[in-house]
Amino acid sequence: MIIHIPTGQRFNNRKEAKIYFGSAYYYKIEKEKKDLLFINNIQSATNEYSTQILQKQCNRQLFHSK
C-alpha cells in the first residue's frame, strides 16, 4: 500500500498511484522519498488468511471425529 502523506490519499499499488499522479510526477516524488509512505502489509494479510483456513480445518476435523 502507498500513502501520499500530504493528502492522505491511499493506493493499493504503484500502478494506481501512477495513474492518479501521472508517471512523470509519480517518479519524481518516488525518487525524492519525502511525500510517499510505502506499507507492505501483504504478508500480514496472508498470515491472517492462512490462520483462518487452519482454524476452519481444525473445526471440521473435530466435527467429523465425533
PyMOL Python script that loads the backbone (N, CA, C, O; Angstrom):
from pymol import cmd

cmd.read_pdbstr("""\
ATOM      1  N   MET A   1       0.853  -1.167   0.000  1.00  0.00           N
ATOM      2  CA  MET A   1       0.000   0.000   0.000  1.00  0.00           C
ATOM      3  C   MET A   1       0.900   1.233   0.000  1.00  0.00           C
ATOM      4  O   MET A   1       1.960   1.241   0.626  1.00  0.00           O
ATOM      5  N   ILE A   2       0.476   2.244  -0.690  1.00  0.00           N
ATOM      6  CA  ILE A   2       1.203   3.505  -0.778  1.00  0.00           C
ATOM      7  C   ILE A   2       0.286   4.615  -0.280  1.00  0.00           C
ATOM      8  O   ILE A   2      -0.875   4.702  -0.678  1.00  0.00           O
ATOM      9  N   ILE A   3       0.821   5.462   0.598  1.00  0.00           N
ATOM     10  CA  ILE A   3       0.061   6.595   1.118  1.00  0.00           C
ATOM     11  C   ILE A   3       0.788   7.878   0.741  1.00  0.00           C
ATOM     12  O   ILE A   3       1.984   8.019   0.995  1.00  0.00           O
ATOM     13  N   HIS A   4       0.061   8.813   0.134  1.00  0.00           N
ATOM     14  CA  HIS A   4       0.604  10.137  -0.159  1.00  0.00           C
ATOM     15  C   HIS A   4       0.405  10.969   1.099  1.00  0.00           C
ATOM     16  O   HIS A   4      -0.726  11.318   1.438  1.00  0.00           O
ATOM     17  N   ILE A   5       1.489  11.288   1.790  1.00  0.00           N
ATOM     18  CA  ILE A   5       1.422  11.892   3.120  1.00  0.00           C
ATOM     19  C   ILE A   5       0.700  13.243   3.139  1.00  0.00           C
ATOM     20  O   ILE A   5      -0.150  13.439   4.008  1.00  0.00           O
ATOM     21  N   PRO A   6       0.987  14.186   2.234  1.00  0.00           N
ATOM     22  CA  PRO A   6       0.305  15.491   2.318  1.00  0.00           C
ATOM     23  C   PRO A   6      -1.218  15.420   2.179  1.00  0.00           C
ATOM     24  O   PRO A   6      -1.931  16.169   2.846  1.00  0.00           O
ATOM     25  N   THR A   7      -1.717  14.537   1.329  1.00  0.00           N
ATOM     26  CA  THR A   7      -3.165  14.474   1.105  1.00  0.00           C
ATOM     27  C   THR A   7      -3.839  13.323   1.841  1.00  0.00           C
ATOM     28  O   THR A   7      -5.052  13.351   2.051  1.00  0.00           O
ATOM     29  N   GLY A   8      -3.067  12.309   2.237  1.00  0.00           N
ATOM     30  CA  GLY A   8      -3.643  11.134   2.875  1.00  0.00           C
ATOM     31  C   GLY A   8      -4.258  10.158   1.887  1.00  0.00           C
ATOM     32  O   GLY A   8      -4.903   9.191   2.293  1.00  0.00           O
ATOM     33  N   GLN A   9      -4.068  10.396   0.603  1.00  0.00           N
ATOM     34  CA  GLN A   9      -4.599   9.522  -0.446  1.00  0.00           C
ATOM     35  C   GLN A   9      -3.921   8.155  -0.365  1.00  0.00           C
ATOM     36  O   GLN A   9      -2.699   8.078  -0.232  1.00  0.00           O
ATOM     37  N   ARG A  10      -4.698   7.084  -0.443  1.00  0.00           N
ATOM     38  CA  ARG A  10      -4.166   5.726  -0.350  1.00  0.00           C
ATOM     39  C   ARG A  10      -4.295   5.012  -1.689  1.00  0.00           C
ATOM     40  O   ARG A  10      -5.283   5.164  -2.407  1.00  0.00           O
ATOM     41  N   PHE A  11      -3.265   4.229  -2.001  1.00  0.00           N
ATOM     42  CA  PHE A  11      -3.235   3.451  -3.234  1.00  0.00           C
ATOM     43  C   PHE A  11      -2.841   2.025  -2.891  1.00  0.00           C
ATOM     44  O   PHE A  11      -1.999   1.803  -2.021  1.00  0.00           O
ATOM     45  N   ASN A  12      -3.435   1.071  -3.559  1.00  0.00           N
ATOM     46  CA  ASN A  12      -3.115  -0.334  -3.316  1.00  0.00           C
ATOM     47  C   ASN A  12      -1.791  -0.746  -3.933  1.00  0.00           C
ATOM     48  O   ASN A  12      -1.119  -1.641  -3.422  1.00  0.00           O
ATOM     49  N   ASN A  13      -1.409  -0.098  -5.032  1.00  0.00           N
ATOM     50  CA  ASN A  13      -0.159  -0.451  -5.692  1.00  0.00           C
ATOM     51  C   ASN A  13       0.387   0.753  -6.458  1.00  0.00           C
ATOM     52  O   ASN A  13      -0.247   1.806  -6.521  1.00  0.00           O
ATOM     53  N   ARG A  14       1.579   0.576  -7.042  1.00  0.00           N
ATOM     54  CA  ARG A  14       2.233   1.668  -7.764  1.00  0.00           C
ATOM     55  C   ARG A  14       1.441   2.074  -9.006  1.00  0.00           C
ATOM     56  O   ARG A  14       1.420   3.246  -9.382  1.00  0.00           O
ATOM     57  N   LYS A  15       0.796   1.106  -9.631  1.00  0.00           N
ATOM     58  CA  LYS A  15       0.039   1.399 -10.849  1.00  0.00           C
ATOM     59  C   LYS A  15      -1.068   2.411 -10.576  1.00  0.00           C
ATOM     60  O   LYS A  15      -1.253   3.351 -11.350  1.00  0.00           O
ATOM     61  N   GLU A  16      -1.801   2.229  -9.487  1.00  0.00           N
ATOM     62  CA  GLU A  16      -2.865   3.175  -9.141  1.00  0.00           C
ATOM     63  C   GLU A  16      -2.298   4.563  -8.864  1.00  0.00           C
ATOM     64  O   GLU A  16      -2.875   5.567  -9.283  1.00  0.00           O
ATOM     65  N   ALA A  17      -1.175   4.623  -8.162  1.00  0.00           N
ATOM     66  CA  ALA A  17      -0.557   5.911  -7.847  1.00  0.00           C
ATOM     67  C   ALA A  17      -0.070   6.605  -9.117  1.00  0.00           C
ATOM     68  O   ALA A  17      -0.222   7.818  -9.259  1.00  0.00           O
ATOM     69  N   LYS A  18       0.514   5.841 -10.041  1.00  0.00           N
ATOM     70  CA  LYS A  18       0.992   6.428 -11.297  1.00  0.00           C
ATOM     71  C   LYS A  18      -0.165   6.956 -12.129  1.00  0.00           C
ATOM     72  O   LYS A  18      -0.034   8.003 -12.762  1.00  0.00           O
ATOM     73  N   ILE A  19      -1.275   6.268 -12.143  1.00  0.00           N
ATOM     74  CA  ILE A  19      -2.443   6.736 -12.895  1.00  0.00           C
ATOM     75  C   ILE A  19      -2.980   8.020 -12.279  1.00  0.00           C
ATOM     76  O   ILE A  19      -3.353   8.945 -12.999  1.00  0.00           O
ATOM     77  N   TYR A  20      -3.021   8.082 -10.950  1.00  0.00           N
ATOM     78  CA  TYR A  20      -3.560   9.252 -10.255  1.00  0.00           C
ATOM     79  C   TYR A  20      -2.664  10.483 -10.447  1.00  0.00           C
ATOM     80  O   TYR A  20      -3.158  11.561 -10.778  1.00  0.00           O
ATOM     81  N   PHE A  21      -1.349  10.325 -10.241  1.00  0.00           N
ATOM     82  CA  PHE A  21      -0.424  11.459 -10.304  1.00  0.00           C
ATOM     83  C   PHE A  21       0.133  11.721 -11.697  1.00  0.00           C
ATOM     84  O   PHE A  21       0.566  12.836 -11.988  1.00  0.00           O
ATOM     85  N   GLY A  22       0.129  10.728 -12.547  1.00  0.00           N
ATOM     86  CA  GLY A  22       0.838  10.823 -13.817  1.00  0.00           C
ATOM     87  C   GLY A  22       2.232  10.243 -13.614  1.00  0.00           C
ATOM     88  O   GLY A  22       2.827  10.414 -12.550  1.00  0.00           O
ATOM     89  N   SER A  23       2.747   9.567 -14.614  1.00  0.00           N
ATOM     90  CA  SER A  23       4.010   8.848 -14.462  1.00  0.00           C
ATOM     91  C   SER A  23       5.174   9.749 -14.082  1.00  0.00           C
ATOM     92  O   SER A  23       5.930   9.428 -13.165  1.00  0.00           O
ATOM     93  N   ALA A  24       5.326  10.870 -14.773  1.00  0.00           N
ATOM     94  CA  ALA A  24       6.479  11.750 -14.529  1.00  0.00           C
ATOM     95  C   ALA A  24       6.483  12.282 -13.099  1.00  0.00           C
ATOM     96  O   ALA A  24       7.513  12.241 -12.425  1.00  0.00           O
ATOM     97  N   TYR A  25       5.340  12.781 -12.632  1.00  0.00           N
ATOM     98  CA  TYR A  25       5.277  13.336 -11.277  1.00  0.00           C
ATOM     99  C   TYR A  25       5.427  12.231 -10.233  1.00  0.00           C
ATOM    100  O   TYR A  25       6.073  12.430  -9.205  1.00  0.00           O
ATOM    101  N   TYR A  26       4.835  11.075 -10.494  1.00  0.00           N
ATOM    102  CA  TYR A  26       4.955   9.967  -9.547  1.00  0.00           C
ATOM    103  C   TYR A  26       6.412   9.562  -9.380  1.00  0.00           C
ATOM    104  O   TYR A  26       6.886   9.392  -8.256  1.00  0.00           O
ATOM    105  N   TYR A  27       7.134   9.403 -10.505  1.00  0.00           N
ATOM    106  CA  TYR A  27       8.541   9.017 -10.410  1.00  0.00           C
ATOM    107  C   TYR A  27       9.351  10.088  -9.688  1.00  0.00           C
ATOM    108  O   TYR A  27      10.302   9.772  -8.972  1.00  0.00           O
ATOM    109  N   LYS A  28       8.979  11.357  -9.873  1.00  0.00           N
ATOM    110  CA  LYS A  28       9.679  12.447  -9.193  1.00  0.00           C
ATOM    111  C   LYS A  28       9.498  12.342  -7.677  1.00  0.00           C
ATOM    112  O   LYS A  28      10.476  12.411  -6.933  1.00  0.00           O
ATOM    113  N   ILE A  29       8.266  12.177  -7.219  1.00  0.00           N
ATOM    114  CA  ILE A  29       8.055  12.119  -5.768  1.00  0.00           C
ATOM    115  C   ILE A  29       8.555  10.795  -5.183  1.00  0.00           C
ATOM    116  O   ILE A  29       8.926  10.738  -4.010  1.00  0.00           O
ATOM    117  N   GLU A  30       8.567   9.743  -5.985  1.00  0.00           N
ATOM    118  CA  GLU A  30       9.121   8.476  -5.513  1.00  0.00           C
ATOM    119  C   GLU A  30      10.632   8.595  -5.339  1.00  0.00           C
ATOM    120  O   GLU A  30      11.195   8.055  -4.387  1.00  0.00           O
ATOM    121  N   LYS A  31      11.279   9.294  -6.249  1.00  0.00           N
ATOM    122  CA  LYS A  31      12.729   9.483  -6.184  1.00  0.00           C
ATOM    123  C   LYS A  31      13.118  10.348  -4.987  1.00  0.00           C
ATOM    124  O   LYS A  31      14.141  10.094  -4.351  1.00  0.00           O
ATOM    125  N   GLU A  32      12.314  11.368  -4.671  1.00  0.00           N
ATOM    126  CA  GLU A  32      12.608  12.261  -3.549  1.00  0.00           C
ATOM    127  C   GLU A  32      12.423  11.575  -2.199  1.00  0.00           C
ATOM    128  O   GLU A  32      13.070  11.957  -1.223  1.00  0.00           O
ATOM    129  N   LYS A  33      11.555  10.573  -2.126  1.00  0.00           N
ATOM    130  CA  LYS A  33      11.292   9.797  -0.906  1.00  0.00           C
ATOM    131  C   LYS A  33      10.851  10.677   0.262  1.00  0.00           C
ATOM    132  O   LYS A  33      11.261  10.452   1.401  1.00  0.00           O
ATOM    133  N   LYS A  34      10.017  11.678  -0.021  1.00  0.00           N
ATOM    134  CA  LYS A  34       9.528  12.562   1.031  1.00  0.00           C
ATOM    135  C   LYS A  34       8.027  12.408   1.248  1.00  0.00           C
ATOM    136  O   LYS A  34       7.572  12.282   2.384  1.00  0.00           O
ATOM    137  N   ASP A  35       7.274  12.417   0.184  1.00  0.00           N
ATOM    138  CA  ASP A  35       5.817  12.503   0.287  1.00  0.00           C
ATOM    139  C   ASP A  35       5.100  11.160   0.207  1.00  0.00           C
ATOM    140  O   ASP A  35       3.881  11.106   0.368  1.00  0.00           O
ATOM    141  N   LEU A  36       5.831  10.077  -0.039  1.00  0.00           N
ATOM    142  CA  LEU A  36       5.190   8.771  -0.160  1.00  0.00           C
ATOM    143  C   LEU A  36       5.599   7.867   0.991  1.00  0.00           C
ATOM    144  O   LEU A  36       6.762   7.838   1.392  1.00  0.00           O
ATOM    145  N   LEU A  37       4.642   7.142   1.508  1.00  0.00           N
ATOM    146  CA  LEU A  37       4.892   6.167   2.561  1.00  0.00           C
ATOM    147  C   LEU A  37       4.491   4.804   2.021  1.00  0.00           C
ATOM    148  O   LEU A  37       3.334   4.581   1.665  1.00  0.00           O
ATOM    149  N   PHE A  38       5.457   3.896   1.965  1.00  0.00           N
ATOM    150  CA  PHE A  38       5.200   2.556   1.453  1.00  0.00           C
ATOM    151  C   PHE A  38       4.955   1.615   2.624  1.00  0.00           C
ATOM    152  O   PHE A  38       5.776   1.517   3.537  1.00  0.00           O
ATOM    153  N   ILE A  39       3.824   0.928   2.591  1.00  0.00           N
ATOM    154  CA  ILE A  39       3.467  -0.018   3.642  1.00  0.00           C
ATOM    155  C   ILE A  39       3.293  -1.381   2.993  1.00  0.00           C
ATOM    156  O   ILE A  39       2.464  -1.560   2.101  1.00  0.00           O
ATOM    157  N   ASN A  40       4.081  -2.332   3.453  1.00  0.00           N
ATOM    158  CA  ASN A  40       3.974  -3.683   2.908  1.00  0.00           C
ATOM    159  C   ASN A  40       3.158  -4.517   3.878  1.00  0.00           C
ATOM    160  O   ASN A  40       3.704  -5.065   4.836  1.00  0.00           O
ATOM    161  N   ASN A  41       1.874  -4.618   3.646  1.00  0.00           N
ATOM    162  CA  ASN A  41       1.009  -5.382   4.543  1.00  0.00           C
ATOM    163  C   ASN A  41       0.504  -6.660   3.901  1.00  0.00           C
ATOM    164  O   ASN A  41      -0.474  -7.243   4.370  1.00  0.00           O
ATOM    165  N   ILE A  42       1.148  -7.099   2.847  1.00  0.00           N
ATOM    166  CA  ILE A  42       0.706  -8.304   2.153  1.00  0.00           C
ATOM    167  C   ILE A  42       0.950  -9.536   3.022  1.00  0.00           C
ATOM    168  O   ILE A  42       0.100 -10.424   3.092  1.00  0.00           O
ATOM    169  N   GLN A  43       2.099  -9.594   3.680  1.00  0.00           N
ATOM    170  CA  GLN A  43       2.439 -10.760   4.488  1.00  0.00           C
ATOM    171  C   GLN A  43       1.456 -10.939   5.643  1.00  0.00           C
ATOM    172  O   GLN A  43       1.009 -12.054   5.915  1.00  0.00           O
ATOM    173  N   SER A  44       1.121  -9.846   6.320  1.00  0.00           N
ATOM    174  CA  SER A  44       0.206  -9.969   7.452  1.00  0.00           C
ATOM    175  C   SER A  44      -1.177 -10.419   6.986  1.00  0.00           C
ATOM    176  O   SER A  44      -1.839 -11.202   7.667  1.00  0.00           O
ATOM    177  N   ALA A  45      -1.606  -9.932   5.844  1.00  0.00           N
ATOM    178  CA  ALA A  45      -2.900 -10.354   5.315  1.00  0.00           C
ATOM    179  C   ALA A  45      -2.865 -11.838   4.953  1.00  0.00           C
ATOM    180  O   ALA A  45      -3.836 -12.561   5.174  1.00  0.00           O
ATOM    181  N   THR A  46      -1.745 -12.283   4.399  1.00  0.00           N
ATOM    182  CA  THR A  46      -1.604 -13.686   4.041  1.00  0.00           C
ATOM    183  C   THR A  46      -1.605 -14.556   5.290  1.00  0.00           C
ATOM    184  O   THR A  46      -2.234 -15.614   5.315  1.00  0.00           O
ATOM    185  N   ASN A  47      -0.905 -14.114   6.321  1.00  0.00           N
ATOM    186  CA  ASN A  47      -0.874 -14.891   7.560  1.00  0.00           C
ATOM    187  C   ASN A  47      -2.255 -14.966   8.191  1.00  0.00           C
ATOM    188  O   ASN A  47      -2.654 -16.016   8.695  1.00  0.00           O
ATOM    189  N   GLU A  48      -2.974 -13.872   8.164  1.00  0.00           N
ATOM    190  CA  GLU A  48      -4.317 -13.865   8.737  1.00  0.00           C
ATOM    191  C   GLU A  48      -5.219 -14.833   7.980  1.00  0.00           C
ATOM    192  O   GLU A  48      -6.002 -15.567   8.583  1.00  0.00           O
ATOM    193  N   TYR A  49      -5.103 -14.827   6.658  1.00  0.00           N
ATOM    194  CA  TYR A  49      -5.923 -15.706   5.831  1.00  0.00           C
ATOM    195  C   TYR A  49      -5.597 -17.165   6.121  1.00  0.00           C
ATOM    196  O   TYR A  49      -6.503 -17.985   6.272  1.00  0.00           O
ATOM    197  N   SER A  50      -4.308 -17.497   6.201  1.00  0.00           N
ATOM    198  CA  SER A  50      -3.931 -18.886   6.451  1.00  0.00           C
ATOM    199  C   SER A  50      -4.350 -19.323   7.848  1.00  0.00           C
ATOM    200  O   SER A  50      -4.687 -20.490   8.051  1.00  0.00           O
ATOM    201  N   THR A  51      -4.336 -18.411   8.814  1.00  0.00           N
ATOM    202  CA  THR A  51      -4.784 -18.734  10.167  1.00  0.00           C
ATOM    203  C   THR A  51      -6.266 -19.078  10.166  1.00  0.00           C
ATOM    204  O   THR A  51      -6.684 -20.017  10.843  1.00  0.00           O
ATOM    205  N   GLN A  52      -7.061 -18.332   9.415  1.00  0.00           N
ATOM    206  CA  GLN A  52      -8.492 -18.605   9.343  1.00  0.00           C
ATOM    207  C   GLN A  52      -8.762 -19.954   8.692  1.00  0.00           C
ATOM    208  O   GLN A  52      -9.648 -20.689   9.129  1.00  0.00           O
ATOM    209  N   ILE A  53      -8.010 -20.282   7.662  1.00  0.00           N
ATOM    210  CA  ILE A  53      -8.193 -21.565   6.978  1.00  0.00           C
ATOM    211  C   ILE A  53      -7.820 -22.712   7.912  1.00  0.00           C
ATOM    212  O   ILE A  53      -8.536 -23.711   7.988  1.00  0.00           O
ATOM    213  N   LEU A  54      -6.699 -22.572   8.625  1.00  0.00           N
ATOM    214  CA  LEU A  54      -6.297 -23.622   9.556  1.00  0.00           C
ATOM    215  C   LEU A  54      -7.339 -23.824  10.644  1.00  0.00           C
ATOM    216  O   LEU A  54      -7.620 -24.956  11.038  1.00  0.00           O
ATOM    217  N   GLN A  55      -7.908 -22.735  11.127  1.00  0.00           N
ATOM    218  CA  GLN A  55      -8.926 -22.838  12.165  1.00  0.00           C
ATOM    219  C   GLN A  55     -10.162 -23.572  11.636  1.00  0.00           C
ATOM    220  O   GLN A  55     -10.737 -24.404  12.338  1.00  0.00           O
ATOM    221  N   LYS A  56     -10.569 -23.267  10.403  1.00  0.00           N
ATOM    222  CA  LYS A  56     -11.720 -23.950   9.812  1.00  0.00           C
ATOM    223  C   LYS A  56     -11.437 -25.436   9.632  1.00  0.00           C
ATOM    224  O   LYS A  56     -12.310 -26.271   9.869  1.00  0.00           O
ATOM    225  N   GLN A  57     -10.201 -25.770   9.208  1.00  0.00           N
ATOM    226  CA  GLN A  57      -9.853 -27.169   9.018  1.00  0.00           C
ATOM    227  C   GLN A  57      -9.872 -27.924  10.341  1.00  0.00           C
ATOM    228  O   GLN A  57     -10.332 -29.064  10.399  1.00  0.00           O
ATOM    229  N   CYS A  58      -9.376 -27.298  11.400  1.00  0.00           N
ATOM    230  CA  CYS A  58      -9.399 -27.932  12.723  1.00  0.00           C
ATOM    231  C   CYS A  58     -10.829 -28.150  13.191  1.00  0.00           C
ATOM    232  O   CYS A  58     -11.150 -29.200  13.749  1.00  0.00           O
ATOM    233  N   ASN A  59     -11.687 -27.167  12.966  1.00  0.00           N
ATOM    234  CA  ASN A  59     -13.091 -27.303  13.360  1.00  0.00           C
ATOM    235  C   ASN A  59     -13.767 -28.446  12.612  1.00  0.00           C
ATOM    236  O   ASN A  59     -14.556 -29.188  13.197  1.00  0.00           O
ATOM    237  N   ARG A  60     -13.467 -28.592  11.329  1.00  0.00           N
ATOM    238  CA  ARG A  60     -14.054 -29.678  10.536  1.00  0.00           C
ATOM    239  C   ARG A  60     -13.591 -31.037  11.050  1.00  0.00           C
ATOM    240  O   ARG A  60     -14.379 -31.977  11.155  1.00  0.00           O
ATOM    241  N   GLN A  61     -12.295 -31.127  11.371  1.00  0.00           N
ATOM    242  CA  GLN A  61     -11.769 -32.397  11.869  1.00  0.00           C
ATOM    243  C   GLN A  61     -12.415 -32.768  13.195  1.00  0.00           C
ATOM    244  O   GLN A  61     -12.736 -33.934  13.427  1.00  0.00           O
ATOM    245  N   LEU A  62     -12.607 -31.787  14.063  1.00  0.00           N
ATOM    246  CA  LEU A  62     -13.253 -32.058  15.344  1.00  0.00           C
ATOM    247  C   LEU A  62     -14.702 -32.487  15.148  1.00  0.00           C
ATOM    248  O   LEU A  62     -15.190 -33.378  15.843  1.00  0.00           O
ATOM    249  N   PHE A  63     -15.384 -31.856  14.210  1.00  0.00           N
ATOM    250  CA  PHE A  63     -16.785 -32.179  13.948  1.00  0.00           C
ATOM    251  C   PHE A  63     -16.923 -33.599  13.401  1.00  0.00           C
ATOM    252  O   PHE A  63     -17.810 -34.345  13.816  1.00  0.00           O
ATOM    253  N   HIS A  64     -16.042 -33.969  12.470  1.00  0.00           N
ATOM    254  CA  HIS A  64     -16.138 -35.281  11.836  1.00  0.00           C
ATOM    255  C   HIS A  64     -15.610 -36.404  12.722  1.00  0.00           C
ATOM    256  O   HIS A  64     -15.945 -37.568  12.499  1.00  0.00           O
ATOM    257  N   SER A  65     -14.800 -36.084  13.713  1.00  0.00           N
ATOM    258  CA  SER A  65     -14.252 -37.137  14.570  1.00  0.00           C
ATOM    259  C   SER A  65     -15.216 -37.556  15.669  1.00  0.00           C
ATOM    260  O   SER A  65     -14.979 -38.564  16.335  1.00  0.00           O
ATOM    261  N   LYS A  66     -16.289 -36.818  15.875  1.00  0.00           N
ATOM    262  CA  LYS A  66     -17.248 -37.151  16.944  1.00  0.00           C
ATOM    263  C   LYS A  66     -18.173 -38.258  16.545  1.00  0.00           C
ATOM    264  O   LYS A  66     -19.035 -38.655  17.329  1.00  0.00           O
TER     265      LYS A  66
END
""", "prot")
cmd.dss("prot")
cmd.show_as("cartoon", "prot")
cmd.util.cbc("prot")
cmd.orient("prot")
